[in-house]
């Protein structure tokens, strides 16, 4: 829980980015895992043996999490402002290979299937 003090803490400023305060920790972990997992997986894939196999599993899993986060960004469910959704979705789309399509177009196309 974030304490109310006379000065703004880094956590409270960061927490204000997210739509829901109870989503700060799990969403931060998921975003960090997707990004760090991708980078670590690339290093593991440069090796051989068990490290290479772990790199395959980590890369696959971090890309699934990244795709899930892109999906959440398309629904606008993570952050308070749409520009933050667009920013994160653009970064993650480069990791997942969806960078060939415009993020706004992907979002609009995805949301159409809900109606």
Secondary structure in CASP SS format (residue, H / E / C, confidence):
PFRMAT SS
TARGET T0000
AUTHOR 0000-0000-0000
METHOD secondary structure of the structure
MODEL  1
X C 1.00
X C 1.00
X C 1.00
X C 1.00
X C 1.00
X C 1.00
X C 1.00
X C 1.00
X C 1.00
X H 1.00
X H 1.00
X H 1.00
X H 1.00
X H 1.00
X H 1.00
X C 1.00
X C 1.00
X E 1.00
X C 1.00
X C 1.00
X H 1.00
X H 1.00
X H 1.00
X H 1.00
X H 1.00
X H 1.00
X H 1.00
X H 1.00
X H 1.00
X H 1.00
X H 1.00
X H 1.00
X H 1.00
X H 1.00
X H 1.00
X H 1.00
X H 1.00
X H 1.00
X H 1.00
X H 1.00
X H 1.00
X H 1.00
X H 1.00
X H 1.00
X H 1.00
X C 1.00
X C 1.00
X C 1.00
X C 1.00
X H 1.00
X H 1.00
X H 1.00
X H 1.00
X H 1.00
X H 1.00
X H 1.00
X H 1.00
X H 1.00
X H 1.00
X H 1.00
X H 1.00
X H 1.00
X H 1.00
X H 1.00
X H 1.00
X H 1.00
X H 1.00
X H 1.00
X H 1.00
X H 1.00
X H 1.00
X H 1.00
X H 1.00
X H 1.00
X H 1.00
X C 1.00
X C 1.00
X C 1.00
X E 1.00
X C 1.00
X C 1.00
X H 1.00
X H 1.00
X H 1.00
X H 1.00
X H 1.00
X H 1.00
X H 1.00
X H 1.00
X H 1.00
X H 1.00
X H 1.00
X H 1.00
X H 1.00
X H 1.00
X H 1.00
X C 1.00
X C 1.00
X C 1.00
X C 1.00
X C 1.00
X C 1.00
X H 1.00
X H 1.00
X H 1.00
X H 1.00
X H 1.00
X H 1.00
X H 1.00
X H 1.00
X H 1.00
X H 1.00
X C 1.00
X C 1.00
X C 1.00
END
